[in-house]
Amino acid sequence: MALCAKPPPTPAVLVDGVLYRGGTMLLSGPSKAHKTFAQLEASIAIASGGDWLGFKTVQTPVLYLNLELQDFATAKRIEKICSARGIKPPADFHVWNLRGRRVTLAELRQRLPAEIKHTGAGLVVIDPHYKISAVSGGEENSNDSQGLLLSELEGLCGLNGAALAISHHFAKGDASMKNAIDRASGGGVFARWGDVMLTFTPHEEDEAMTVEMALRNFAPVAPFVVRWVHPCWQRDNGLNPAHLKRAGAKEKHSADDALAKLVGVMGYAEWQKATGLSDTTFRRKKKELLDAGKVREVGNYFEAVKP
C-alpha cells in the first residue's frame, strides 16, 4: 500500500501523549467549573513550554480567542496563573479579545488565517464555542449544522498548521450517569469530533474534578482527579477518579461541621485550618453560617452565636 510504503510525516507534538499540531481538542465541563482557567493555563503552559496537569508540552505560540471575559478579567487571570507558575506572561501567548463582538464563521474565514500566520500559532483556542456557533446559524442539537461548523473551524486552523482547542459546556442533568464523551451539550457530533475529548466532571469531593481523556491518536490515559487551588487545577492522586458527584447526593461537608470546629474566638486562618476545608469551600460554609445567624464576626475574628 502506497500510504504505508511512504507514510506522511508525523506532526509535531504539542502536549506529550495527548495532542499533535494540527489536531483537535474539545474541553468540556459544567457551567462555572473554571474551564476558562483550565484553557488559559494549558495555553500558557504550551506558549512557555511548561508542564500542564502532569503532561509535558512543547513550546509553541498560542492564539487565544477570548469571547466571554472582559479584557481586564482576562489580564488578571493570566497574571495570577503566571504568578502561580513562577513565570512571566509568555511572549508567544497571543490573546484576541472579542467579547461583545458578533464573531461569525464568515469573519473568521477572513481573519483567522492571517492571525495564525502573523503570530506563528501552533494552537488556536476558541473559548467558548457557543459564542461563535450562536451567531453563525449553528443549532447546537443539529449534527448537520454543528458538523459543518466544526469542520470549517478545524480546516481554518489545520490547513494553516495549527491545532484547534474548543471550550464547551455539559448538557443539563446528572453528568455522572453518562459516558464521558457524551456529557457535552448538543448533538452526537461533539462526541465524535475531537482527536482529544477532555472532560472535567465534578468529583464527590468538594472543589475537585475527575479528568477523563478519549484520545484518537495516542495510547489511553487513565482518568485522574484535579483539585481547584485558585487560580489553577492541580493533580490530586489521593482521590479515586471513579467517585463522581451524583445528582441529589448529600454534600460531604456541611456548614454545621464547620461550626463544630469553631471553638471560642478564632481567626479566619485558624478556623479554616481546623475544618480542613479548601479556601473556596470554607468561604461558602462561613457565609452560610453568617447568613443563618449562627456565627458572628467581630473585627477579624469569629465566634459561635449561642442559641
Backbone as numpy.savetxt, mean C-alpha at the origin, in Angstrom:
# Nx Ny Nz CAx CAy CAz Cx Cy Cz
11.93 -25.26 -31.61 11.09 -24.06 -31.61 11.97 -22.81 -31.61
11.67 -21.88 -32.48 12.52 -20.70 -32.65 12.60 -19.86 -31.38
11.46 -19.73 -30.68 11.45 -18.90 -29.48 12.40 -19.45 -28.42
12.43 -20.78 -28.28 13.31 -21.39 -27.28 14.75 -21.47 -27.77
14.92 -21.63 -29.09 16.27 -21.70 -29.65 17.00 -20.37 -29.49
16.25 -19.31 -29.61 16.84 -17.97 -29.45 15.90 -17.15 -28.58
15.92 -17.38 -27.26 14.97 -16.72 -26.36 15.24 -15.22 -26.25
14.18 -14.46 -26.06 14.34 -13.01 -25.87 15.12 -12.74 -24.58
15.78 -11.59 -24.51 16.51 -11.27 -23.28 15.58 -11.10 -22.09
16.02 -11.52 -20.91 15.24 -11.35 -19.68 15.29 -9.89 -19.24
14.16 -9.29 -18.93 14.17 -7.88 -18.50 14.94 -7.70 -17.20
15.33 -6.45 -16.95 15.99 -6.12 -15.69 15.01 -6.30 -14.54
15.53 -6.73 -13.40 14.70 -6.91 -12.21 14.59 -5.58 -11.47
13.39 -5.27 -11.02 13.17 -4.09 -10.18 13.10 -4.48 -8.71
12.30 -5.49 -8.40 12.19 -6.02 -7.04 12.55 -7.50 -7.10
13.59 -7.88 -6.39 14.13 -9.23 -6.48 13.08 -10.28 -6.13
12.86 -11.21 -7.06 11.91 -12.29 -6.84 10.46 -11.88 -6.97
10.21 -10.63 -7.43 8.83 -10.14 -7.48 8.49 -9.51 -8.82
9.26 -8.51 -9.27 8.83 -7.69 -10.40 9.97 -7.39 -11.36
9.70 -7.61 -12.65 10.62 -7.24 -13.72 10.27 -5.86 -14.25
11.25 -5.21 -14.86 10.98 -4.00 -15.62 10.08 -4.37 -16.80
9.07 -3.57 -17.04 8.09 -3.89 -18.08 6.93 -4.71 -17.59
6.99 -5.16 -16.32 5.92 -5.97 -15.75 4.79 -5.12 -15.19
3.79 -5.79 -14.61 2.63 -5.10 -14.06 2.35 -5.59 -12.64
1.91 -4.66 -11.79 1.61 -5.01 -10.40 0.35 -4.29 -9.95
-0.55 -5.02 -9.30 -1.74 -4.45 -8.70 -1.61 -4.58 -7.19
-1.53 -3.46 -6.49 -1.50 -3.46 -5.03 -2.89 -3.08 -4.56
-3.54 -3.98 -3.83 -4.91 -3.72 -3.38 -5.05 -3.98 -1.88
-6.02 -3.29 -1.30 -6.29 -3.43 0.12 -7.55 -2.67 0.45
-8.04 -2.77 1.68 -9.25 -2.05 2.07 -9.01 -0.56 2.15
-10.08 0.21 2.22 -9.96 1.65 2.34 -9.22 2.02 3.62
-8.45 3.09 3.54 -7.70 3.64 4.68 -6.75 2.61 5.29
-6.15 1.80 4.43 -5.22 0.76 4.91 -3.77 1.15 4.67
-3.51 2.44 4.50 -2.16 2.95 4.28 -1.55 2.40 2.99
-2.40 2.21 1.96 -1.89 1.71 0.68 -0.95 2.72 0.03
-1.29 4.00 0.15 -0.43 5.02 -0.46 0.92 5.07 0.24
0.93 4.93 1.57 2.21 4.85 2.27 3.03 3.68 1.72
2.36 2.53 1.50 3.06 1.35 0.99 3.63 1.60 -0.40
2.83 2.22 -1.28 3.30 2.51 -2.64 4.41 3.54 -2.62
4.28 4.55 -1.78 5.33 5.56 -1.70 6.64 4.95 -1.21
6.56 4.10 -0.19 7.80 3.51 0.32 8.42 2.57 -0.70
7.58 1.78 -1.39 8.11 0.91 -2.44 8.81 1.73 -3.51
8.21 2.84 -3.90 8.78 3.70 -4.93 10.09 4.32 -4.47
10.11 4.79 -3.22 11.33 5.38 -2.67 12.44 4.33 -2.58
12.06 3.10 -2.19 13.05 2.03 -2.10 13.67 1.75 -3.47
12.83 1.66 -4.50 13.34 1.38 -5.84 14.15 2.55 -6.37
13.69 3.77 -6.15 14.40 4.95 -6.64 15.76 5.13 -5.96
15.90 4.55 -4.76 17.17 4.67 -4.03 17.96 3.37 -3.98
17.35 2.28 -4.47 18.03 0.98 -4.45 18.05 0.32 -3.09
17.09 0.67 -2.23 17.04 0.08 -0.89 16.08 -1.10 -0.82
16.07 -1.77 0.33 15.16 -2.90 0.54 13.74 -2.40 0.79
12.78 -3.27 0.46 11.37 -2.97 0.74 10.70 -4.24 1.23
10.21 -4.20 2.46 9.52 -5.34 3.09 10.36 -6.61 3.01
11.67 -6.45 3.08 12.57 -7.60 3.06 13.03 -8.02 1.67
12.57 -7.34 0.63 12.97 -7.65 -0.74 14.00 -6.63 -1.22
15.05 -7.12 -1.86 16.04 -6.22 -2.44 15.49 -5.60 -3.72
15.86 -4.37 -3.98 15.46 -3.71 -5.21 16.69 -3.26 -5.98
16.49 -2.95 -7.26 17.57 -2.44 -8.10 17.26 -0.97 -8.38
18.21 -0.11 -8.10 18.00 1.33 -8.22 17.56 1.70 -9.63
16.38 2.30 -9.73 15.76 2.65 -11.00 14.89 3.89 -10.79
14.91 4.85 -11.73 14.03 6.01 -11.60 12.55 5.60 -11.57
11.78 6.31 -10.77 10.35 6.03 -10.59 9.55 7.30 -10.88
8.45 7.13 -11.63 7.50 8.21 -11.89 6.21 7.88 -11.18
5.80 8.73 -10.23 4.65 8.46 -9.36 3.53 9.43 -9.70
2.40 8.90 -10.20 1.24 9.73 -10.51 0.36 9.80 -9.27
0.42 10.93 -8.58 -0.35 11.14 -7.36 -1.66 11.82 -7.72
-2.75 11.07 -7.66 -4.06 11.59 -8.04 -4.97 11.86 -6.85
-4.53 11.51 -5.65 -5.43 11.56 -4.49 -5.00 12.53 -3.40
-3.71 12.63 -3.12 -3.25 13.46 -2.01 -3.00 14.89 -2.46
-3.24 15.84 -1.53 -2.82 17.20 -1.78 -1.29 17.26 -1.82
-0.77 18.23 -2.56 0.68 18.31 -2.76 1.45 18.34 -1.44
0.98 19.15 -0.48 1.71 19.28 0.78 1.72 17.96 1.54
0.60 17.21 1.47 0.52 15.94 2.17 1.48 14.92 1.56
1.58 14.93 0.24 2.53 14.03 -0.43 3.94 14.34 0.00
4.29 15.63 0.02 5.64 16.02 0.42 5.95 15.59 1.85
4.98 15.77 2.75 5.20 15.38 4.15 5.39 13.88 4.29
4.59 13.12 3.56 4.72 11.66 3.66 6.08 11.21 3.13
6.51 11.79 2.03 7.82 11.42 1.47 8.93 11.75 2.46
8.86 12.93 3.06 9.87 13.33 4.03 9.91 12.37 5.23
8.72 12.00 5.72 8.66 11.11 6.89 9.20 9.71 6.56
8.82 9.20 5.39 9.28 7.87 5.00 10.80 7.86 4.82
11.31 8.88 4.15 12.76 8.95 3.94 13.50 9.10 5.27
12.94 9.90 6.17 13.57 10.07 7.48 13.60 8.74 8.24
12.48 7.98 8.17 12.43 6.68 8.84 13.43 5.70 8.24
13.70 5.84 6.95 14.66 4.96 6.28 16.09 5.48 6.38
16.26 6.68 6.93 17.59 7.25 7.12 18.23 7.74 5.84
17.39 8.21 4.89 17.92 8.71 3.62 17.28 10.05 3.29
17.84 10.74 2.29 17.22 11.93 1.75 16.30 11.52 0.60
15.27 12.33 0.29 14.43 12.00 -0.85 15.27 11.78 -2.10
15.17 10.61 -2.74 16.04 10.31 -3.87 15.77 11.18 -5.09
16.83 11.57 -5.75 16.70 12.43 -6.93 15.94 11.74 -8.05
15.96 10.39 -8.07 15.29 9.64 -9.13 13.85 9.28 -8.80
13.30 9.91 -7.76 11.88 9.72 -7.44 11.13 10.96 -7.93
10.34 10.79 -8.99 9.67 11.91 -9.63 8.17 11.82 -9.39
7.60 12.84 -8.74 6.18 12.84 -8.41 5.44 13.80 -9.36
4.41 13.28 -9.98 3.55 14.06 -10.87 2.25 14.29 -10.11
2.10 15.47 -9.50 0.93 15.77 -8.68 -0.26 16.16 -9.56
-1.33 15.36 -9.49 -2.47 15.53 -10.39 -3.80 15.61 -9.68
-3.78 15.75 -8.36 -5.04 15.83 -7.63 -5.84 17.05 -8.11
-7.15 16.84 -8.26 -8.02 17.92 -8.68 -8.11 18.10 -10.18
-7.33 17.32 -10.92 -7.37 17.40 -12.37 -8.11 16.20 -12.95
-8.74 16.43 -14.06 -9.47 15.35 -14.75 -8.48 14.65 -15.68
-7.86 13.60 -15.17 -6.81 12.89 -15.91 -7.44 11.69 -16.61
-7.53 11.77 -17.92 -8.14 10.70 -18.70 -7.08 9.85 -19.39
-7.50 8.71 -19.86 -6.61 7.85 -20.63 -6.10 8.58 -21.87
-6.96 9.39 -22.49 -6.55 10.13 -23.67 -5.40 11.09 -23.36
-5.46 11.75 -22.20 -4.37 12.65 -21.83 -3.09 11.89 -21.56
-3.22 10.74 -20.92 -2.03 9.95 -20.63 -1.39 9.43 -21.92
-2.20 9.11 -22.91 -1.64 8.70 -24.20 -0.72 9.78 -24.76
-1.13 11.03 -24.56 -0.36 12.14 -25.11 0.87 12.47 -24.28
0.74 12.38 -22.95 1.80 12.92 -22.10 2.70 11.90 -21.42
2.16 10.70 -21.12 2.93 9.75 -20.32 4.21 9.28 -20.99
4.21 8.90 -22.28 5.47 8.46 -22.89 6.58 9.49 -22.78
6.24 10.77 -22.96 7.26 11.82 -22.87 7.79 11.95 -21.44
6.90 11.80 -20.44 7.33 11.87 -19.04 8.24 10.70 -18.69
7.91 9.52 -19.20 8.77 8.35 -18.95 10.14 8.57 -19.56
10.18 9.08 -20.77 11.45 9.34 -21.44 12.25 10.41 -20.71
11.55 11.47 -20.29 12.23 12.59 -19.62 12.85 12.16 -18.29
12.12 11.36 -17.52 12.60 10.95 -16.19 13.45 9.69 -16.24
13.39 8.95 -17.36 14.09 7.67 -17.44 13.44 6.61 -16.58
12.15 6.77 -16.29 11.46 5.89 -15.33 11.45 4.44 -15.78
11.82 3.57 -14.85 11.69 2.13 -15.07 10.45 1.59 -14.39
9.79 2.44 -13.60 8.54 2.09 -12.93 7.62 3.30 -12.93
6.37 3.09 -13.32 5.32 4.11 -13.23 4.30 3.62 -12.22
3.93 4.48 -11.28 2.93 4.15 -10.27 1.71 5.03 -10.49
0.53 4.42 -10.55 -0.73 5.16 -10.64 -1.49 4.93 -9.34
-1.70 6.01 -8.59 -2.30 5.90 -7.26 -3.36 6.99 -7.10
-4.67 6.57 -7.10 -5.21 5.23 -7.29 -5.80 5.06 -8.69
-6.14 3.82 -9.03 -6.65 3.49 -10.35 -8.00 4.16 -10.64
-8.88 4.20 -9.64 -10.25 4.66 -9.90 -10.29 6.11 -10.37
-9.28 6.91 -10.01 -9.26 8.31 -10.40 -9.15 8.46 -11.92
-8.46 7.54 -12.57 -8.35 7.57 -14.03 -9.51 6.82 -14.67
-9.84 5.68 -14.09 -10.91 4.85 -14.63 -12.24 5.60 -14.68
-12.57 6.31 -13.59 -13.87 6.94 -13.46 -14.11 8.01 -14.52
-13.06 8.71 -14.96 -13.24 9.78 -15.94 -12.88 9.33 -17.36
-12.55 8.06 -17.51 -12.19 7.54 -18.83 -13.24 6.59 -19.38
-14.42 6.57 -18.72 -15.51 5.72 -19.19 -15.35 4.27 -18.82
-14.51 3.98 -17.83 -14.28 2.59 -17.43 -15.18 2.17 -16.30
-16.23 1.41 -16.59 -17.11 0.86 -15.56 -16.33 -0.19 -14.78
-16.24 -0.01 -13.44 -15.37 -0.87 -12.63 -15.72 -2.35 -12.71
-17.00 -2.66 -12.86 -17.42 -4.07 -12.89 -17.47 -4.64 -14.30
-17.08 -3.86 -15.29 -17.08 -4.34 -16.68 -15.71 -4.89 -17.05
-15.64 -6.20 -17.32 -14.38 -6.79 -17.72 -13.89 -6.21 -19.04
-14.83 -5.90 -19.94 -14.43 -5.36 -21.24 -13.78 -3.99 -21.11
-14.45 -3.07 -20.41 -13.91 -1.71 -20.32 -12.65 -1.66 -19.46
-12.62 -2.43 -18.38 -11.42 -2.44 -17.55 -10.27 -3.16 -18.25
-10.58 -4.21 -18.97 -9.55 -4.91 -19.72 -8.88 -4.00 -20.74
-9.70 -3.19 -21.43 -9.17 -2.25 -22.41 -8.33 -1.17 -21.73
-8.84 -0.62 -20.63 -8.12 0.43 -19.92 -6.78 -0.06 -19.38
-6.80 -1.21 -18.71 -5.56 -1.76 -18.15 -4.56 -2.11 -19.25
-5.07 -2.66 -20.36 -4.19 -3.01 -21.48 -3.51 -1.78 -22.06
-4.26 -0.69 -22.19 -3.68 0.53 -22.75 -2.65 1.14 -21.80
-2.97 1.17 -20.51 -2.02 1.70 -19.54 -0.74 0.86 -19.52
-0.91 -0.46 -19.57 0.23 -1.37 -19.61 1.09 -1.11 -20.84
0.43 -0.91 -22.00 1.17 -0.65 -23.22 1.92 0.67 -23.18
1.30 1.71 -22.64 1.95 3.01 -22.55 3.24 2.93 -21.74
3.22 2.09 -20.71 4.42 1.94 -19.87 5.38 0.92 -20.45
4.87 -0.28 -20.72 5.73 -1.37 -21.17 6.45 -1.07 -22.48
5.76 -0.47 -23.43 6.39 -0.16 -24.72 7.42 0.96 -24.61
7.39 1.65 -23.47 8.39 2.70 -23.21 9.39 2.27 -22.14
9.45 0.95 -21.89 10.49 0.40 -21.03 10.25 0.48 -19.54
9.00 0.70 -19.12 8.72 0.84 -17.69 7.72 -0.19 -17.21
7.86 -0.60 -15.96 6.85 -1.42 -15.31 5.72 -0.50 -14.85
4.57 -1.09 -14.57 3.40 -0.33 -14.12 2.87 -0.93 -12.83
2.73 -0.09 -11.80 2.12 -0.50 -10.53 0.90 0.36 -10.28
-0.22 -0.27 -9.96 -1.49 0.43 -9.75 -2.01 0.12 -8.35
-2.53 1.16 -7.69 -3.20 0.98 -6.40 -4.70 0.86 -6.62
-5.31 -0.09 -5.93 -6.73 -0.34 -6.10 -7.32 -0.74 -4.75
-8.64 -0.65 -4.62 -9.30 -0.92 -3.35 -10.01 -2.28 -3.37
-10.23 -2.82 -2.18 -10.98 -4.06 -2.03 -12.46 -3.81 -2.29
-13.15 -4.88 -2.67 -14.61 -4.84 -2.72 -15.15 -4.81 -1.30
-16.42 -4.43 -1.15 -17.04 -4.46 0.16 -17.25 -5.90 0.62
-17.37 -6.07 1.91 -17.60 -7.41 2.44 -16.39 -7.95 3.17
-16.51 -9.18 3.62 -15.47 -9.85 4.40 -14.39 -10.37 3.47
-13.26 -9.66 3.41 -12.17 -10.04 2.50 -11.59 -11.40 2.86
-11.66 -11.78 4.13 -11.05 -13.04 4.56 -11.74 -14.26 3.96
-12.97 -14.09 3.45 -13.72 -15.21 2.90 -13.45 -15.41 1.41
-12.60 -14.58 0.82 -12.29 -14.68 -0.60 -10.83 -15.06 -0.81
-10.54 -15.66 -1.97 -9.15 -15.87 -2.34 -8.47 -14.52 -2.49
-7.18 -14.46 -2.23 -6.47 -13.19 -2.22 -6.64 -12.42 -3.53
-6.55 -13.12 -4.68 -6.61 -12.41 -5.96 -8.01 -11.92 -6.30
-9.01 -12.37 -5.55 -10.39 -11.96 -5.81 -10.88 -10.86 -4.88
-10.00 -10.30 -4.07 -10.43 -9.30 -3.08 -10.55 -7.91 -3.67
-9.87 -7.65 -4.78 -9.94 -6.33 -5.40 -11.34 -6.08 -5.94
-11.80 -4.84 -5.82 -13.12 -4.47 -6.31 -13.18 -4.53 -7.82
-14.38 -4.83 -8.36 -14.57 -4.81 -9.81 -14.61 -6.19 -10.42
-14.55 -6.22 -11.76 -14.65 -7.46 -12.51 -13.46 -8.37 -12.33
-13.61 -9.58 -12.84 -12.57 -10.59 -12.70 -11.29 -10.25 -13.43
-11.33 -9.26 -14.32 -10.13 -8.89 -15.06 -9.02 -8.43 -14.12
-9.41 -7.83 -12.99 -8.39 -7.38 -12.05 -7.59 -8.56 -11.49
-8.25 -9.69 -11.26 -7.57 -10.86 -10.72 -6.63 -11.49 -11.74
-6.89 -11.25 -13.01 -6.09 -11.88 -14.06 -5.00 -10.99 -14.63
-5.09 -9.69 -14.37 -4.24 -8.75 -15.10 -2.78 -8.74 -14.66
-2.51 -8.53 -13.39 -1.16 -8.23 -12.94 -0.20 -9.39 -12.97
1.06 -9.10 -13.31 2.13 -10.09 -13.12 2.37 -10.30 -11.63
2.06 -9.28 -10.86 2.16 -9.35 -9.40 0.82 -8.89 -8.82
0.15 -9.78 -8.11 -1.08 -9.43 -7.40 -0.72 -9.35 -5.92
-0.59 -8.14 -5.42 -0.13 -7.90 -4.06 -1.29 -7.40 -3.22
-1.66 -8.15 -2.19 -2.80 -7.77 -1.36 -2.39 -7.52 0.08
-2.98 -6.49 0.67 -2.84 -6.18 2.09 -4.20 -6.44 2.74
-4.32 -7.51 3.51 -5.59 -7.90 4.12 -5.49 -7.79 5.64
-6.48 -7.16 6.29 -6.41 -6.98 7.75 -6.18 -8.29 8.50
-5.22 -8.26 9.40 -4.90 -9.37 10.28 -5.73 -9.23 11.56
-5.90 -10.32 12.29 -6.67 -10.25 13.53 -5.99 -9.37 14.57
-4.69 -9.20 14.44 -3.95 -8.33 15.35 -4.13 -6.87 14.91
-4.33 -5.98 15.88 -4.49 -4.56 15.56 -3.27 -4.05 14.81
-3.51 -3.15 13.86 -2.45 -2.46 13.12 -1.53 -3.43 12.39
-2.06 -4.53 11.91 -1.27 -5.51 11.17 -2.02 -5.95 9.93
-1.28 -6.33 8.90 -1.85 -6.81 7.65 -1.12 -8.07 7.20
-1.88 -8.96 6.60 -1.26 -10.11 5.94 -1.01 -9.73 4.49
0.23 -9.91 4.05 0.61 -9.60 2.67 0.71 -10.91 1.89
-0.01 -10.96 0.77 0.02 -12.13 -0.09 0.38 -11.70 -1.51
1.17 -12.52 -2.19 1.60 -12.22 -3.55 1.29 -13.40 -4.47
0.58 -13.12 -5.54 0.42 -14.10 -6.61 1.33 -13.64 -7.75
2.32 -14.46 -8.09 3.38 -14.05 -9.02 3.32 -14.86 -10.31
3.38 -14.17 -11.42 3.32 -14.83 -12.72 4.69 -15.31 -13.18
5.74 -14.56 -12.86 7.05 -14.83 -13.45 8.12 -15.26 -12.47
7.77 -15.37 -11.19 8.76 -15.76 -10.18 8.20 -16.89 -9.32
9.09 -17.51 -8.57 8.68 -18.57 -7.65 7.74 -18.01 -6.59
6.85 -18.84 -6.05 5.90 -18.36 -5.03 6.61 -17.74 -3.82
5.99 -16.75 -3.26 6.44 -16.12 -2.02 5.40 -16.42 -0.94
5.83 -16.97 0.17 4.91 -17.32 1.24 4.30 -16.05 1.84
3.01 -16.09 2.20 2.39 -14.93 2.86 3.15 -14.54 4.12
3.13 -13.27 4.45 3.78 -12.79 5.66 2.97 -11.63 6.24
3.31 -11.24 7.45 2.56 -10.19 8.15 3.42 -8.94 8.27
2.78 -7.79 8.09 3.45 -6.51 8.33 2.66 -5.75 9.38
3.39 -4.98 10.17 2.77 -4.18 11.23 2.99 -2.70 10.91
1.95 -1.89 11.16 2.04 -0.46 10.88 2.81 0.24 11.98
3.98 0.78 11.63 4.78 1.61 12.53 4.98 2.92 11.78
4.11 3.86 12.02 4.08 5.10 11.23 5.49 5.66 11.02
5.87 5.93 9.78 5.08 6.00 8.55 5.30 4.81 7.61
5.72 3.67 8.14 6.07 2.54 7.27 5.42 1.24 7.76
5.27 0.31 6.83 4.92 -1.07 7.17 6.21 -1.84 7.42
6.23 -2.61 8.50 7.41 -3.40 8.84 7.03 -4.86 9.03
7.88 -5.75 8.58 7.61 -7.19 8.75 7.50 -7.56 10.22
6.57 -8.44 10.53 6.42 -8.99 11.87 6.34 -10.50 11.72
7.47 -11.16 11.86 7.53 -12.61 11.65 6.98 -13.40 12.82
6.54 -12.69 13.87 5.99 -13.39 15.02 4.50 -13.65 14.91
3.86 -13.15 13.83 2.42 -13.33 13.66 2.13 -14.31 12.53
1.07 -15.09 12.69 0.67 -16.08 11.69 -0.14 -15.39 10.59
0.34 -15.42 9.33 -0.39 -14.74 8.25 -1.77 -15.32 7.96
-2.03 -16.53 8.41 -3.33 -17.15 8.16 -4.43 -16.59 9.06
-4.04 -15.87 10.10 -5.02 -15.37 11.07 -5.57 -14.02 10.61
-6.46 -14.07 9.63 -7.06 -12.87 9.08 -8.21 -12.39 9.96
-8.45 -11.10 9.92 -9.55 -10.53 10.68 -10.87 -10.94 10.04
-11.79 -11.44 10.82 -13.10 -11.88 10.33 -14.14 -10.80 10.58
-15.05 -10.66 9.66 -16.13 -9.69 9.83 -16.93 -10.02 11.08
-17.18 -9.03 11.90 -17.97 -9.22 13.11 -17.19 -9.80 14.27
-15.89 -10.07 14.06 -15.10 -10.63 15.15 -14.87 -9.58 16.24
-14.84 -10.02 17.47 -14.61 -9.11 18.58 -13.20 -8.59 18.53
-13.05 -7.28 18.76 -11.73 -6.69 18.73 -10.87 -7.29 19.84
-9.62 -7.54 19.50 -8.74 -8.26 20.42 -8.48 -7.46 21.70
-8.32 -6.15 21.56 -8.03 -5.30 22.71 -9.18 -4.32 22.91
-9.79 -4.30 24.08 -10.89 -3.39 24.35 -10.37 -2.16 25.08
-11.19 -1.11 25.07 -10.83 0.11 25.80 -10.72 -0.18 27.30
-11.58 -1.06 27.79 -11.54 -1.39 29.23 -10.25 -2.10 29.61
-9.66 -2.84 28.66 -8.36 -3.46 28.93 -7.30 -2.39 29.17
-7.38 -1.32 28.34 -6.44 -0.21 28.52 -6.70 0.51 29.84
-7.98 0.65 30.17 -8.35 1.31 31.43 -7.79 0.55 32.63
-7.79 -0.77 32.56 -7.31 -1.59 33.67 -5.82 -1.38 33.94
-5.09 -0.92 32.91 -3.65 -0.69 33.06 -3.33 0.71 33.58
-4.36 1.55 33.70 -4.16 2.91 34.20 -4.23 2.89 35.73
-3.08 2.87 36.35 -2.99 2.76 37.80 -2.58 4.11 38.38
-3.47 4.69 39.15 -3.17 6.01 39.71 -3.12 7.06 38.62
-2.11 7.91 38.70 -1.89 8.96 37.70 -0.69 8.58 36.84
-0.89 8.52 35.53 0.17 8.07 34.65 0.30 9.02 33.45
1.53 9.18 32.97 1.76 9.94 31.75 1.43 9.10 30.52
1.37 9.75 29.37 0.99 9.06 28.14 1.90 7.86 27.87
3.22 8.10 27.85 4.18 7.04 27.48 4.13 5.89 28.48
4.01 6.24 29.77 3.97 5.19 30.80 2.73 4.33 30.66
1.59 4.99 30.40 0.32 4.25 30.25 0.35 3.39 28.99
0.81 3.95 27.89 0.88 3.16 26.66 1.76 1.93 26.83
2.92 2.12 27.45 3.84 1.00 27.67 3.19 -0.09 28.50
2.41 0.32 29.49 1.73 -0.65 30.36 0.70 -1.47 29.59
0.05 -0.84 28.59 -0.96 -1.57 27.81 -0.35 -2.52 26.80
0.87 -2.21 26.32 1.49 -3.03 25.29 0.90 -2.80 23.91
0.09 -1.74 23.75 -0.55 -1.47 22.46 0.34 -0.60 21.57
0.11 -0.71 20.26 0.79 0.18 19.33 0.29 1.59 19.56
1.04 2.58 19.08 0.66 3.97 19.32 -0.71 4.29 18.72
-0.95 3.80 17.49 -2.22 4.09 16.83 -3.39 3.49 17.59
-3.26 2.21 17.99 -4.33 1.55 18.73 -4.54 2.21 20.09
-3.43 2.55 20.76 -3.54 3.17 22.08 -4.26 4.52 22.00
-3.93 5.30 20.97 -4.59 6.60 20.81 -6.11 6.42 20.65
-6.49 5.39 19.89 -7.92 5.14 19.67 -8.62 4.74 20.97
-7.97 3.87 21.75 -8.58 3.43 23.01 -8.64 4.57 24.02
-7.59 5.37 24.04 -7.57 6.52 24.95 -8.72 7.47 24.64
-8.93 7.74 23.38 -10.03 8.63 22.96 -11.38 8.06 23.37
-11.56 6.74 23.19 -12.81 6.10 23.59 -13.07 6.32 25.07
-12.02 6.15 25.87 -12.18 6.27 27.32 -12.44 7.73 27.73
-11.76 8.67 27.08 -11.99 10.08 27.38 -13.40 10.49 26.98
-13.84 10.05 25.78 -15.18 10.39 25.30 -16.26 9.80 26.19
-15.97 8.61 26.75 -16.96 7.94 27.61 -16.94 8.47 29.04
-16.01 9.38 29.33 -15.91 9.93 30.68 -15.31 8.97 31.68
-14.66 7.92 31.22 -14.04 6.95 32.13 -12.63 7.36 32.55
-12.05 8.28 31.79 -10.70 8.78 32.08 -10.71 10.29 31.93
-9.95 10.96 32.77 -9.80 12.41 32.59 -8.31 12.73 32.43
-8.09 13.81 31.67 -6.73 14.26 31.40 -6.47 15.50 32.23
-5.39 15.46 33.00 -5.00 16.59 33.84 -3.59 16.98 33.45
-3.48 18.09 32.72 -2.17 18.47 32.21 -1.70 17.43 31.21
-0.54 16.86 31.47 -0.01 15.81 30.60 -0.17 14.42 31.21
-1.10 14.31 32.17 -1.28 13.05 32.88 -2.76 12.58 32.77
-2.94 11.29 33.04 -4.27 10.70 32.94 -4.58 9.93 34.22
-5.87 9.92 34.57 -6.30 9.13 35.69 -7.71 8.63 35.47
-8.02 7.49 36.04 -9.35 6.92 35.90 -10.36 7.71 36.70
-11.57 7.82 36.15 -12.66 8.50 36.86 -13.42 7.45 37.67
-13.53 7.65 38.95 -14.22 6.68 39.79 -15.71 6.72 39.52
-16.35 5.56 39.37 -17.80 5.52 39.11 -18.61 6.07 40.29
